[in-house]
């Protein structure tokens, strides 16, 4: 059975840093503390979209996605702005794909304001399935500049210190944020992905480690790299900290062993069904309220 689903309809892209990209300028921003919050809209019950600016183009629509290593500008917008481009490659779930990069004069959303910034160029038309237009995807390169909280009750993102002592350990490295989940009989490590609504497991990496599970069919998801084929599975148990999560998941083909070593898949934060999620980079913890 093959259907179009949204388990990975938002970018889940990890950059493969080649020699011409590793020397890229690190983003710098003004001191950040905003307690008034940035309003956002939610699509598909999980996709967070805020307003921002690139160069002199304002009132743009940005998706907030911690599952993306580097931020992405829509190909058509980059063309209209006439920005210079260079080539590279990225990992899209289970395969590498060609990519272009563009140097933009400035990226700004709320208190985040970064000048002379490199963004990946991508075709973001598939967001139209959410009945909305997207101009850019804001990834971990910009989001890690400050701790932040996504408050789904008031529909605002708050940048600045997170006043919460609880949470689970969150590993933060240049490529991704990751946490451990109890899945079936074992413990697995997942990329934390605000741009996805489900749990996605790399099949070859988890077989034999999670005990029994059932397969309920096959499906395709859409992303920047095209379609990603997956199996729909029901797991025996999924738990983050002391919180039990939906047992439904997707199994996809794993990338080569040298890519994302130690990572077993993607944890779509939509599965938390949280009222609020806190990303604390001072203590490297992930916290939530349901």
VEXFITOR-71399 format. One record per residue (C-alpha): residue number from 1; residue in three letters; x, z, y. Coordinates in Angstrom, 3 decimals. Layout:
BEGIN
seq NUM	type ALA	xx X	zz Z	yy Y
...
END
This chain:
BEGIN
seq 1	type UNK	xx 0.000	zz 0.000	yy 0.000
seq 2	type UNK	xx 1.430	zz -0.955	yy 3.381
seq 3	type UNK	xx 0.031	zz 0.242	yy 6.693
seq 4	type UNK	xx 1.401	zz 0.699	yy 10.201
seq 5	type UNK	xx 1.813	zz 4.383	yy 10.979
seq 6	type UNK	xx 3.393	zz 6.369	yy 13.809
seq 7	type UNK	xx 5.779	zz 8.599	yy 11.903
seq 8	type UNK	xx 8.682	zz 7.021	yy 13.772
seq 9	type UNK	xx 7.052	zz 4.807	yy 16.332
seq 10	type UNK	xx 9.171	zz 6.419	yy 18.995
seq 11	type UNK	xx 12.906	zz 5.726	yy 19.019
seq 12	type UNK	xx 14.927	zz 7.716	yy 16.553
seq 13	type UNK	xx 18.321	zz 6.280	yy 17.406
seq 14	type UNK	xx 21.766	zz 7.776	yy 16.982
seq 15	type UNK	xx 24.627	zz 6.018	yy 18.736
seq 16	type UNK	xx 27.611	zz 4.915	yy 16.679
seq 17	type UNK	xx 30.396	zz 5.555	yy 19.159
seq 18	type UNK	xx 32.806	zz 2.657	yy 19.037
seq 19	type UNK	xx 36.103	zz 2.610	yy 20.911
seq 20	type UNK	xx 34.618	zz 0.934	yy 23.958
seq 21	type UNK	xx 31.905	zz 3.609	yy 24.248
seq 22	type UNK	xx 33.730	zz 6.874	yy 23.592
seq 23	type UNK	xx 35.382	zz 6.863	yy 27.008
seq 24	type UNK	xx 32.037	zz 6.535	yy 28.754
seq 25	type UNK	xx 31.503	zz 8.843	yy 31.735
seq 26	type UNK	xx 29.776	zz 12.109	yy 30.908
seq 27	type UNK	xx 26.632	zz 12.753	yy 32.941
seq 28	type UNK	xx 26.809	zz 15.211	yy 35.793
seq 29	type UNK	xx 23.770	zz 16.623	yy 37.542
seq 30	type UNK	xx 22.983	zz 18.893	yy 40.453
seq 31	type UNK	xx 22.484	zz 22.601	yy 39.646
seq 32	type UNK	xx 19.227	zz 22.839	yy 37.743
seq 33	type UNK	xx 16.483	zz 25.410	yy 38.002
seq 34	type UNK	xx 12.846	zz 24.403	yy 38.392
seq 35	type UNK	xx 10.092	zz 26.900	yy 37.712
seq 36	type UNK	xx 7.313	zz 24.755	yy 39.192
seq 37	type UNK	xx 7.536	zz 22.350	yy 36.272
seq 38	type UNK	xx 7.193	zz 18.585	yy 35.855
seq 39	type UNK	xx 3.690	zz 17.405	yy 34.902
seq 40	type UNK	xx 3.402	zz 15.257	yy 31.793
seq 41	type UNK	xx 0.803	zz 13.367	yy 29.806
seq 42	type UNK	xx 0.483	zz 13.485	yy 26.025
seq 43	type UNK	xx -0.244	zz 10.419	yy 23.886
seq 44	type UNK	xx -1.016	zz 10.464	yy 20.187
seq 45	type UNK	xx -1.162	zz 14.282	yy 20.352
seq 46	type UNK	xx 2.642	zz 14.561	yy 20.559
seq 47	type UNK	xx 4.277	zz 11.898	yy 22.767
seq 48	type UNK	xx 5.366	zz 13.454	yy 26.095
seq 49	type UNK	xx 5.519	zz 11.084	yy 29.091
seq 50	type UNK	xx 6.765	zz 12.138	yy 32.543
seq 51	type UNK	xx 7.327	zz 10.322	yy 35.835
seq 52	type UNK	xx 10.818	zz 9.460	yy 37.033
seq 53	type UNK	xx 13.064	zz 7.079	yy 38.932
seq 54	type UNK	xx 15.903	zz 4.679	yy 38.075
seq 55	type UNK	xx 17.855	zz 3.448	yy 41.080
seq 56	type UNK	xx 15.319	zz 2.529	yy 43.742
seq 57	type UNK	xx 12.499	zz 2.026	yy 41.210
seq 58	type UNK	xx 10.167	zz 5.005	yy 41.394
seq 59	type UNK	xx 6.996	zz 6.133	yy 39.611
seq 60	type UNK	xx 8.401	zz 4.993	yy 36.263
seq 61	type UNK	xx 7.122	zz 6.320	yy 32.950
seq 62	type UNK	xx 9.681	zz 8.183	yy 30.819
seq 63	type UNK	xx 9.257	zz 9.390	yy 27.224
seq 64	type UNK	xx 11.005	zz 12.731	yy 26.522
seq 65	type UNK	xx 12.768	zz 12.379	yy 23.158
seq 66	type UNK	xx 15.387	zz 14.793	yy 21.802
seq 67	type UNK	xx 15.783	zz 12.572	yy 18.717
seq 68	type UNK	xx 17.571	zz 9.925	yy 20.789
seq 69	type UNK	xx 21.279	zz 10.434	yy 21.479
seq 70	type UNK	xx 21.416	zz 8.182	yy 24.531
seq 71	type UNK	xx 18.663	zz 7.357	yy 27.000
seq 72	type UNK	xx 17.098	zz 3.887	yy 26.909
seq 73	type UNK	xx 15.867	zz 1.583	yy 29.664
seq 74	type UNK	xx 13.314	zz -1.107	yy 28.906
seq 75	type UNK	xx 14.832	zz -4.580	yy 28.626
seq 76	type UNK	xx 12.434	zz -6.154	yy 31.135
seq 77	type UNK	xx 13.071	zz -3.457	yy 33.727
seq 78	type UNK	xx 16.839	zz -3.814	yy 33.309
seq 79	type UNK	xx 16.444	zz -7.564	yy 33.812
seq 80	type UNK	xx 14.429	zz -7.125	yy 36.987
seq 81	type UNK	xx 17.032	zz -4.702	yy 38.328
seq 82	type UNK	xx 19.881	zz -7.115	yy 37.556
seq 83	type UNK	xx 22.164	zz -4.447	yy 36.095
seq 84	type UNK	xx 25.387	zz -5.385	yy 34.295
seq 85	type UNK	xx 25.343	zz -5.041	yy 30.482
seq 86	type UNK	xx 27.789	zz -4.610	yy 27.598
seq 87	type UNK	xx 27.372	zz -4.681	yy 23.815
seq 88	type UNK	xx 27.451	zz -1.942	yy 21.159
seq 89	type UNK	xx 25.705	zz -0.740	yy 17.974
seq 90	type UNK	xx 23.332	zz 2.093	yy 17.075
seq 91	type UNK	xx 21.924	zz 3.655	yy 13.924
seq 92	type UNK	xx 18.160	zz 3.296	yy 13.523
seq 93	type UNK	xx 17.154	zz 5.605	yy 10.617
seq 94	type UNK	xx 18.836	zz 3.676	yy 7.782
seq 95	type UNK	xx 20.573	zz 0.674	yy 9.337
seq 96	type UNK	xx 22.837	zz -0.306	yy 12.206
seq 97	type UNK	xx 21.547	zz -2.712	yy 14.812
seq 98	type UNK	xx 23.126	zz -4.471	yy 17.801
seq 99	type UNK	xx 22.526	zz -2.832	yy 21.165
seq 100	type UNK	xx 23.170	zz -3.504	yy 24.826
seq 101	type UNK	xx 24.160	zz -0.996	yy 27.509
seq 102	type UNK	xx 23.432	zz -1.041	yy 31.233
seq 103	type UNK	xx 25.020	zz 0.909	yy 34.067
seq 104	type UNK	xx 22.324	zz 2.109	yy 36.468
seq 105	type UNK	xx 22.925	zz 3.545	yy 39.923
seq 106	type UNK	xx 20.888	zz 6.715	yy 39.345
seq 107	type UNK	xx 18.412	zz 8.385	yy 36.992
seq 108	type UNK	xx 16.104	zz 11.105	yy 38.306
seq 109	type UNK	xx 13.221	zz 13.135	yy 36.908
seq 110	type UNK	xx 12.250	zz 16.518	yy 38.311
seq 111	type UNK	xx 15.462	zz 18.436	yy 39.114
seq 112	type UNK	xx 17.643	zz 16.181	yy 36.938
seq 113	type UNK	xx 19.464	zz 13.669	yy 39.139
seq 114	type UNK	xx 22.465	zz 11.777	yy 37.703
seq 115	type UNK	xx 24.369	zz 8.981	yy 39.432
seq 116	type UNK	xx 26.201	zz 6.020	yy 37.827
seq 117	type UNK	xx 24.735	zz 6.484	yy 34.379
seq 118	type UNK	xx 24.919	zz 4.285	yy 31.252
seq 119	type UNK	xx 21.667	zz 3.634	yy 29.387
seq 120	type UNK	xx 20.962	zz 1.722	yy 26.220
seq 121	type UNK	xx 18.790	zz -1.372	yy 26.734
seq 122	type UNK	xx 15.828	zz -1.709	yy 24.377
seq 123	type UNK	xx 12.486	zz -3.412	yy 23.904
seq 124	type UNK	xx 9.932	zz -0.651	yy 24.516
seq 125	type UNK	xx 6.814	zz -2.800	yy 24.166
seq 126	type UNK	xx 5.777	zz -1.083	yy 20.931
seq 127	type UNK	xx 4.693	zz 1.952	yy 22.974
seq 128	type UNK	xx 1.668	zz -0.155	yy 23.885
seq 129	type UNK	xx 0.151	zz 1.100	yy 20.634
seq 130	type UNK	xx -0.371	zz 4.325	yy 22.583
seq 131	type UNK	xx -2.256	zz 2.373	yy 25.268
seq 132	type UNK	xx 0.506	zz 3.121	yy 27.752
seq 133	type UNK	xx 3.521	zz 1.370	yy 29.291
seq 134	type UNK	xx 6.947	zz 3.004	yy 28.973
seq 135	type UNK	xx 9.889	zz 2.168	yy 31.238
seq 136	type UNK	xx 12.551	zz 4.400	yy 29.664
seq 137	type UNK	xx 13.212	zz 6.970	yy 26.967
seq 138	type UNK	xx 15.035	zz 10.090	yy 28.132
seq 139	type UNK	xx 17.371	zz 11.231	yy 25.379
seq 140	type UNK	xx 19.680	zz 14.095	yy 24.574
seq 141	type UNK	xx 22.437	zz 12.945	yy 26.942
seq 142	type UNK	xx 20.227	zz 13.912	yy 29.912
seq 143	type UNK	xx 18.067	zz 16.614	yy 28.334
seq 144	type UNK	xx 21.070	zz 18.741	yy 27.316
seq 145	type UNK	xx 22.047	zz 19.184	yy 30.994
seq 146	type UNK	xx 19.698	zz 22.169	yy 31.153
seq 147	type UNK	xx 17.663	zz 24.413	yy 28.895
seq 148	type UNK	xx 14.003	zz 23.462	yy 29.082
seq 149	type UNK	xx 10.534	zz 24.316	yy 27.819
seq 150	type UNK	xx 7.674	zz 21.966	yy 26.969
seq 151	type UNK	xx 4.407	zz 23.782	yy 27.710
seq 152	type UNK	xx 1.512	zz 21.892	yy 26.117
seq 153	type UNK	xx -1.105	zz 24.288	yy 27.513
seq 154	type UNK	xx -0.336	zz 23.554	yy 31.172
seq 155	type UNK	xx 1.129	zz 20.090	yy 30.432
seq 156	type UNK	xx 4.420	zz 20.742	yy 32.232
seq 157	type UNK	xx 8.139	zz 20.744	yy 31.382
seq 158	type UNK	xx 10.157	zz 23.604	yy 32.893
seq 159	type UNK	xx 13.907	zz 23.157	yy 33.388
seq 160	type UNK	xx 16.178	zz 26.172	yy 33.765
seq 161	type UNK	xx 16.931	zz 29.391	yy 31.860
seq 162	type UNK	xx 14.609	zz 30.161	yy 28.946
seq 163	type UNK	xx 13.440	zz 33.772	yy 28.988
seq 164	type UNK	xx 12.925	zz 34.226	yy 25.276
seq 165	type UNK	xx 15.057	zz 36.241	yy 22.892
seq 166	type UNK	xx 13.499	zz 34.976	yy 19.651
seq 167	type UNK	xx 13.972	zz 31.634	yy 17.936
seq 168	type UNK	xx 15.887	zz 29.959	yy 15.134
seq 169	type UNK	xx 19.524	zz 28.839	yy 15.376
seq 170	type UNK	xx 19.857	zz 25.302	yy 16.737
seq 171	type UNK	xx 23.060	zz 23.339	yy 16.279
seq 172	type UNK	xx 23.924	zz 21.265	yy 19.353
seq 173	type UNK	xx 26.600	zz 18.579	yy 19.072
seq 174	type UNK	xx 27.203	zz 15.327	yy 20.990
seq 175	type UNK	xx 25.020	zz 13.308	yy 18.597
seq 176	type UNK	xx 21.986	zz 15.479	yy 17.967
seq 177	type UNK	xx 20.178	zz 18.806	yy 17.932
seq 178	type UNK	xx 19.516	zz 20.109	yy 14.440
seq 179	type UNK	xx 17.851	zz 23.052	yy 12.687
seq 180	type UNK	xx 17.465	zz 24.217	yy 9.098
seq 181	type UNK	xx 14.087	zz 24.098	yy 7.338
seq 182	type UNK	xx 13.108	zz 25.545	yy 3.976
seq 183	type UNK	xx 11.822	zz 22.523	yy 2.052
seq 184	type UNK	xx 10.580	zz 23.006	yy -1.487
seq 185	type UNK	xx 13.294	zz 24.903	yy -3.363
seq 186	type UNK	xx 16.104	zz 24.268	yy -0.919
seq 187	type UNK	xx 17.371	zz 24.431	yy 2.649
seq 188	type UNK	xx 17.788	zz 21.157	yy 4.551
seq 189	type UNK	xx 19.109	zz 20.291	yy 8.010
seq 190	type UNK	xx 17.082	zz 18.044	yy 10.320
seq 191	type UNK	xx 17.499	zz 16.381	yy 13.701
seq 192	type UNK	xx 15.002	zz 17.969	yy 16.135
seq 193	type UNK	xx 12.874	zz 15.078	yy 17.379
seq 194	type UNK	xx 10.255	zz 15.533	yy 20.118
seq 195	type UNK	xx 9.566	zz 11.803	yy 19.854
seq 196	type UNK	xx 8.108	zz 12.017	yy 16.351
seq 197	type UNK	xx 5.037	zz 13.664	yy 14.886
seq 198	type UNK	xx 6.118	zz 14.079	yy 11.258
seq 199	type UNK	xx 8.887	zz 15.200	yy 8.934
seq 200	type UNK	xx 11.150	zz 12.338	yy 7.804
seq 201	type UNK	xx 13.593	zz 12.896	yy 4.912
seq 202	type UNK	xx 16.535	zz 10.779	yy 3.809
seq 203	type UNK	xx 15.490	zz 10.221	yy 0.195
seq 204	type UNK	xx 18.916	zz 9.853	yy -1.431
seq 205	type UNK	xx 20.208	zz 12.999	yy 0.290
seq 206	type UNK	xx 17.358	zz 15.321	yy -0.718
seq 207	type UNK	xx 16.565	zz 14.270	yy -4.295
seq 208	type UNK	xx 17.418	zz 17.064	yy -6.682
seq 209	type UNK	xx 17.561	zz 19.632	yy -3.894
seq 210	type UNK	xx 13.892	zz 20.256	yy -3.058
seq 211	type UNK	xx 12.179	zz 20.554	yy -6.428
seq 212	type UNK	xx 8.934	zz 18.793	yy -7.289
seq 213	type UNK	xx 6.951	zz 16.681	yy -4.824
seq 214	type UNK	xx 4.311	zz 13.965	yy -5.077
seq 215	type UNK	xx 4.308	zz 10.393	yy -3.731
seq 216	type UNK	xx 1.059	zz 9.195	yy -2.160
seq 217	type UNK	xx 1.957	zz 5.574	yy -1.378
seq 218	type UNK	xx 4.172	zz 3.537	yy 0.931
seq 219	type UNK	xx 3.989	zz 2.598	yy 4.575
seq 220	type UNK	xx 5.909	zz 1.081	yy 7.502
seq 221	type UNK	xx 6.724	zz 2.632	yy 10.849
seq 222	type UNK	xx 7.858	zz 0.881	yy 14.012
seq 223	type UNK	xx 10.863	zz 1.652	yy 16.186
seq 224	type UNK	xx 13.403	zz -0.061	yy 18.432
seq 225	type UNK	xx 15.079	zz -1.560	yy 15.373
seq 226	type UNK	xx 11.879	zz -3.007	yy 13.910
seq 227	type UNK	xx 9.989	zz -1.723	yy 10.894
seq 228	type UNK	xx 11.194	zz 1.197	yy 8.799
seq 229	type UNK	xx 9.852	zz 1.320	yy 5.248
seq 230	type UNK	xx 8.911	zz 4.755	yy 3.897
seq 231	type UNK	xx 7.210	zz 6.591	yy 1.069
seq 232	type UNK	xx 4.483	zz 9.088	yy 1.895
seq 233	type UNK	xx 5.157	zz 12.387	yy 0.154
seq 234	type UNK	xx 3.601	zz 15.832	yy -0.211
seq 235	type UNK	xx 6.139	zz 18.636	yy -0.527
seq 236	type UNK	xx 5.734	zz 22.020	yy -2.211
seq 237	type UNK	xx 6.687	zz 23.932	yy 0.932
seq 238	type UNK	xx 7.983	zz 23.354	yy 4.469
seq 239	type UNK	xx 8.937	zz 26.293	yy 6.665
seq 240	type UNK	xx 10.764	zz 26.718	yy 9.972
seq 241	type UNK	xx 11.774	zz 30.332	yy 10.404
seq 242	type UNK	xx 8.663	zz 32.244	yy 9.318
seq 243	type UNK	xx 6.265	zz 29.422	yy 10.257
seq 244	type UNK	xx 4.730	zz 27.309	yy 7.498
seq 245	type UNK	xx 4.399	zz 23.635	yy 8.420
seq 246	type UNK	xx 2.415	zz 20.670	yy 7.154
seq 247	type UNK	xx 3.633	zz 19.646	yy 3.700
seq 248	type UNK	xx 3.181	zz 15.924	yy 4.401
seq 249	type UNK	xx 6.420	zz 13.992	yy 4.921
seq 250	type UNK	xx 7.980	zz 10.534	yy 4.788
seq 251	type UNK	xx 10.962	zz 9.512	yy 2.662
seq 252	type UNK	xx 13.222	zz 6.787	yy 4.050
seq 253	type UNK	xx 16.452	zz 5.201	yy 2.873
seq 254	type UNK	xx 19.521	zz 7.212	yy 3.867
seq 255	type UNK	xx 22.311	zz 5.726	yy 6.005
seq 256	type UNK	xx 25.883	zz 5.585	yy 4.618
seq 257	type UNK	xx 27.420	zz 8.989	yy 3.824
seq 258	type UNK	xx 29.826	zz 8.861	yy 6.761
seq 259	type UNK	xx 26.926	zz 8.525	yy 9.237
seq 260	type UNK	xx 25.207	zz 11.773	yy 10.220
seq 261	type UNK	xx 26.908	zz 13.795	yy 7.467
seq 262	type UNK	xx 25.047	zz 16.988	yy 6.680
seq 263	type UNK	xx 21.782	zz 15.695	yy 8.160
seq 264	type UNK	xx 18.843	zz 15.306	yy 5.760
seq 265	type UNK	xx 16.297	zz 13.695	yy 8.084
seq 266	type UNK	xx 14.235	zz 14.141	yy 11.247
seq 267	type UNK	xx 12.005	zz 17.080	yy 12.161
seq 268	type UNK	xx 9.198	zz 15.727	yy 14.323
seq 269	type UNK	xx 8.176	zz 18.666	yy 16.516
seq 270	type UNK	xx 4.596	zz 17.420	yy 16.400
seq 271	type UNK	xx 4.396	zz 19.128	yy 13.008
seq 272	type UNK	xx 4.702	zz 22.504	yy 14.756
seq 273	type UNK	xx 1.358	zz 22.041	yy 16.545
seq 274	type UNK	xx 2.867	zz 24.329	yy 19.159
seq 275	type UNK	xx 1.496	zz 25.427	yy 22.514
seq 276	type UNK	xx 5.053	zz 25.682	yy 23.818
seq 277	type UNK	xx 8.547	zz 24.736	yy 22.593
seq 278	type UNK	xx 11.733	zz 26.162	yy 24.120
seq 279	type UNK	xx 15.138	zz 24.481	yy 23.914
seq 280	type UNK	xx 17.717	zz 27.118	yy 24.876
seq 281	type UNK	xx 21.217	zz 25.671	yy 25.242
seq 282	type UNK	xx 22.689	zz 28.985	yy 26.451
seq 283	type UNK	xx 21.915	zz 30.682	yy 23.119
seq 284	type UNK	xx 21.537	zz 27.488	yy 21.013
seq 285	type UNK	xx 18.113	zz 28.506	yy 19.762
seq 286	type UNK	xx 14.794	zz 26.736	yy 19.267
seq 287	type UNK	xx 11.652	zz 28.820	yy 19.863
seq 288	type UNK	xx 7.931	zz 28.068	yy 19.880
seq 289	type UNK	xx 4.431	zz 29.500	yy 20.314
seq 290	type UNK	xx 1.418	zz 28.335	yy 18.317
END
